Amino acid sequence: MTWSSPLLSLDGAVEAGGQDSGVAAHYGDPIREQRGLARATVERPVAVDLSNRGVVSVSGEDRASWLTTLSSQVIDGLPAGASTETTLLSGQGRIEYQPHVVVSEDMVWLIVEAGQNEGLAEFLESMRFMLRVDVRDETADVAVIGSTVDLRGRAGVPAEAVAWQDPWPQIGVGGTTYAGTSPHPGEGWQYWEILVRKSDLASLRPEWAGTMALEALRIEAWRPRYATEVDARTIPHELDLMRTAVHMSKGCYKGQETIARVHNLGHPPRRLVFLDLDGSEHTLPEPGSEVFAVGGKRAVGRITSAALHHEAGPIALAVIKRTVDPEAQLVVRDDTSHVAAEDAGDDSPEPAVVEYAAAQTVIVSPDAGQAVGRRNRDDFLKP
């Protein structure tokens, strides 16, 4: 069933498209909303409506140990209130789901992208066998709201609400990182996703910001998102998800062979990069726009996310080939012929290509894998 948030009735609300359809992209002033979200406090709470996201609950005595055996993360033994993230992989190690995981007293909650809840619930049901677990798709009744502050007990949000705190960019127990940058630009990133009843959504009283505001702050923090950075070929190494979503010392799980082989013997074929874009075009490239090395004739990657940041200007994340020179200047080519056709009323306009000069900042090192470019959590705890 298609979801349409009641908050779209607020003054100025403009619905988002694509993966965020059903909730507001903004409420009339995206940059002001972004500043408000970046500077939110518990005294001045700001929230983002993410009520189109999927929510699945798992209860029963075997819930934590069972989810641990299925996924790339250790959930068994986490105390009530703990947050983590994990991946569910194909046999080839490719990411199929990237749930945000929060543990409550008698439940494990899984937050996924819009439209993924049914597939995730069906997969989990198929893996129950004789174990004491109960899987429920809670999406029809439970909404997600995001914020840069913990909203529990504020703005009408119940103090006892379940809340996921993003572990990014900390390196979790059993995790490792392929990023060569220290300090990490996401160290200031603080983000929560809070579960509320959908029937209570319209009565909440934060200042609302749209998804455009959240996306800009997420990109600035180098934070990969399933709906944007993941495609049918993505393995966790390429996005630096090894720091938060993969435990390198846990037991067997589907896709583990690829995780271990690439980590110990090879290199991920692609790598995530951060791009500072030329702002002279006063537009942003569409996700999927091809990335080229300056002077090159073949694309070396694609834009996954782009946003106008209130301080940094136009920025983007892209996934490119591992072998691209980290010092290379890049250019993004956005084929906007479909826009030209609509604007001109012409069924067959001349192709229009907008080019954006792009300076890359390495997120995942080209040398990541094997014994090079890997740092684990203990390395960051040494005096």
SULKAWO-V661295 format. One record per residue. N is the residue number from 0. RES is the residue in one small letter. PSI is psi as a letter, one per 30 degrees, with the letter a starting at -180 (* if undefined). Layout:
# SULKAWO-V661295
N_RES_PSI + N_RES_PSI
This chain:
# SULKAWO-V661295
0_m_k + 1_t_k + 2_w_k + 3_s_j + 4_s_k + 5_p_f + 6_l_f + 7_l_f + 8_s_f + 9_l_l + 10_d_k + 11_g_f + 12_a_k + 13_v_k + 14_e_k + 15_a_l + 16_g_a + 17_g_b + 18_q_f + 19_d_g + 20_s_k + 21_g_f + 22_v_l + 23_a_k + 24_a_e + 25_h_l + 26_y_h + 27_g_f + 28_d_i + 29_p_e + 30_i_e + 31_r_e + 32_e_e + 33_q_e + 34_r_e + 35_g_e + 36_l_e + 37_a_f + 38_r_g + 39_a_k + 40_t_l + 41_v_f + 42_e_f + 43_r_i + 44_p_k + 45_v_k + 46_a_l + 47_v_k + 48_d_j + 49_l_h + 50_s_f + 51_n_f + 52_r_l + 53_g_k + 54_v_k + 55_v_k + 56_s_k + 57_v_j + 58_s_a + 59_g_l + 60_e_e + 61_d_g + 62_r_e + 63_a_e + 64_s_e + 65_w_e + 66_l_e + 67_t_e + 68_t_f + 69_l_f + 70_s_l + 71_s_g + 72_q_l + 73_v_j + 74_i_f + 75_d_k + 76_g_f + 77_l_k + 78_p_l + 79_a_k + 80_g_f + 81_a_k + 82_s_k + 83_t_a + 84_e_l + 85_t_l + 86_t_k + 87_l_k + 88_l_l + 89_s_l + 90_g_f + 91_q_g + 92_g_g + 93_r_k + 94_i_k + 95_e_e + 96_y_l + 97_q_i + 98_p_k + 99_h_k + 100_v_k + 101_v_k + 102_v_k + 103_s_a + 104_e_e + 105_d_g + 106_m_l + 107_v_k + 108_w_k + 109_l_j + 110_i_k + 111_v_l + 112_e_l + 113_a_k + 114_g_f + 115_q_f + 116_n_e + 117_e_e + 118_g_e + 119_l_e + 120_a_e + 121_e_e + 122_f_e + 123_l_e + 124_e_e + 125_s_f + 126_m_g + 127_r_e + 128_f_b + 129_m_g + 130_l_l + 131_r_i + 132_v_l + 133_d_k + 134_v_k + 135_r_k + 136_d_j + 137_e_g + 138_t_e + 139_a_f + 140_d_f + 141_v_k + 142_a_l + 143_v_k + 144_i_k + 145_g_l + 146_s_l + 147_t_g + 148_v_l + 149_d_j + 150_l_f + 151_r_k + 152_g_g + 153_r_k + 154_a_h + 155_g_f + 156_v_k + 157_p_k + 158_a_f + 159_e_g + 160_a_k + 161_v_k + 162_a_k + 163_w_k + 164_q_k + 165_d_k + 166_p_f + 167_w_k + 168_p_g + 169_q_k + 170_i_j + 171_g_l + 172_v_k + 173_g_f + 174_g_l + 175_t_l + 176_t_k + 177_y_g + 178_a_k + 179_g_g + 180_t_k + 181_s_k + 182_p_l + 183_h_k + 184_p_f + 185_g_g + 186_e_f + 187_g_f + 188_w_j + 189_q_k + 190_y_k + 191_w_k + 192_e_k + 193_i_k + 194_l_k + 195_v_l + 196_r_k + 197_k_e + 198_s_f + 199_d_f + 200_l_e + 201_a_f + 202_s_f + 203_l_l + 204_r_h + 205_p_l + 206_e_k + 207_w_k + 208_a_l + 209_g_l + 210_t_f + 211_m_e + 212_a_e + 213_l_e + 214_e_e + 215_a_e + 216_l_e + 217_r_e + 218_i_e + 219_e_e + 220_a_g + 221_w_g + 222_r_j + 223_p_k + 224_r_k + 225_y_e + 226_a_f + 227_t_e + 228_e_f + 229_v_k + 230_d_a + 231_a_f + 232_r_f + 233_t_k + 234_i_l + 235_p_e + 236_h_e + 237_e_f + 238_l_g + 239_d_g + 240_l_f + 241_m_f + 242_r_e + 243_t_f + 244_a_f + 245_v_k + 246_h_j + 247_m_f + 248_s_g + 249_k_l + 250_g_a + 251_c_k + 252_y_l + 253_k_k + 254_g_f + 255_q_e + 256_e_e + 257_t_e + 258_i_e + 259_a_e + 260_r_e + 261_v_e + 262_h_e + 263_n_f + 264_l_f + 265_g_a + 266_h_k + 267_p_k + 268_p_f + 269_r_l + 270_r_k + 271_l_k + 272_v_l + 273_f_k + 274_l_k + 275_d_k + 276_l_k + 277_d_k + 278_g_g + 279_s_f + 280_e_f + 281_h_g + 282_t_l + 283_l_k + 284_p_k + 285_e_k + 286_p_k + 287_g_f + 288_s_k + 289_e_k + 290_v_k + 291_f_k + 292_a_k + 293_v_k + 294_g_f + 295_g_l + 296_k_f + 297_r_k + 298_a_k + 299_v_g + 300_g_a + 301_r_l + 302_i_k + 303_t_e + 304_s_k + 305_a_k + 306_a_l + 307_l_j + 308_h_k + 309_h_f + 310_e_e + 311_a_f + 312_g_a + 313_p_k + 314_i_l + 315_a_l + 316_l_k + 317_a_l + 318_v_k + 319_i_l + 320_k_k + 321_r_e + 322_t_f + 323_v_k + 324_d_k + 325_p_f + 326_e_f + 327_a_k + 328_q_k + 329_l_l + 330_v_k + 331_v_k + 332_r_j + 333_d_j + 334_d_j + 335_t_g + 336_s_e + 337_h_e + 338_v_e + 339_a_e + 340_a_e + 341_e_e + 342_d_e + 343_a_f + 344_g_g + 345_d_k + 346_d_f + 347_s_i + 348_p_l + 349_e_k + 350_p_k + 351_a_k + 352_v_k + 353_v_k + 354_e_k + 355_y_j + 356_a_k + 357_a_k + 358_a_k + 359_q_k + 360_t_k + 361_v_k + 362_i_d + 363_v_k + 364_s_k + 365_p_f + 366_d_g + 367_a_k + 368_g_l + 369_q_b + 370_a_g + 371_v_k + 372_g_g + 373_r_k + 374_r_k + 375_n_l + 376_r_e + 377_d_e + 378_d_f + 379_f_f + 380_l_f + 381_k_k + 382_p_*
